[in-house]
Amino acid sequence: MSRIERNLAEVRATLVRSAEKAGRDPAEVKLVCVTKTVGLAEIEELHRLGERRIGENRVQDARKKIAQAPTLEVEWHLIGHLQTNKVKLALELFKFIHSVDSLRVAEEISKRAQRLKISVPVLIEVNVSEEASKYGVPLERRAAGPEEQEPLPGLFELAPRIAALPGVQLQGLMTMAPLVDDPESVRPVFRRLRQARDAINEQGLTPTPLKELSMGMTNDYPVAVEEGATYVRIGSALFR
């Protein structure tokens, strides 16, 4: 058994245990294998082991890997920050975008998607922890800072506007929790994202209910699953 095979088995078992602990069906939780630190050989190994969702943080890095294996049947997920000037290329490479963090980016996706005659599944990235170093829209409308000309609209203001864009298929929300030693300390971050999604659905702010929650990484994914994650983004746990 290879190192990756052993690690993947452990991650899969942990996902099942965490889901069952919360009374959830483990099939609700989808694994995105994050390959930003590894190359094509590791991606091919994951493919051999049955994994089809591959996550990359940078558009340019993914472009190089995809070019090396154009026939590899995997679903590429963009999980890192997306700049508007990279949207055109991103739509050529990725099937799913987890990191829409502004209306401007969503509008650019809409414009490009309409030209390509496609509908792009996306998630809104939410900065639940309100860390200055993280991307994401705030949960609530925020006053303009020193580098901003106007207030930043919050999630409940943006979700219906993004969901209404042609060519954009809003499926849910994404967040990144602070990096901490004790995963229990970030449980409230995951819970707040789930509660925000549920509130959007209860208020009928989007044409169809939001189902997906992309949250949880190597350090904290069991807690994220217990709090309702439907996508977990795992990298180092697979390759250490």
HELIX and SHEET records of a PDB file:
HELIX    1   1 ARG A    3  LYS A   21  1                                  19    
HELIX    2   2 PRO A   26  GLU A   28  5                                   3    
HELIX    3   3 LEU A   40  ARG A   48  1                                   9    
HELIX    4   4 VAL A   59  GLN A   68  1                                  10    
HELIX    5   5 THR A   84  LYS A   86  5                                   3    
HELIX    6   6 VAL A   87  LEU A   93  1                                   7    
HELIX    7   7 LEU A  103  LEU A  116  1                                  14    
HELIX    8   8 LEU A  155  ALA A  163  1                                   9    
HELIX    9   9 PRO A  183  VAL A  186  5                                   4    
HELIX   10  10 ARG A  187  GLU A  202  1                                  16    
HELIX   11  11 TYR A  221  GLU A  226  1                                   6    
HELIX   12  12 SER A  236  PHE A  239  1                                   4    
SHEET    1   A 8 GLU A 212  SER A 214  0                                        
SHEET    2   A 8 VAL A 168  MET A 174  1                                        
SHEET    3   A 8 VAL A 120  GLU A 125  1                                        
SHEET    4   A 8 PHE A  96  VAL A 100  1                                        
SHEET    5   A 8 GLU A  75  LEU A  78  1                                        
SHEET    6   A 8 ARG A  53  GLU A  56  1                                        
SHEET    7   A 8 LYS A  30  VAL A  34  1                                        
SHEET    8   A 8 TYR A 231  ILE A 234  1                                        
END                                                                             
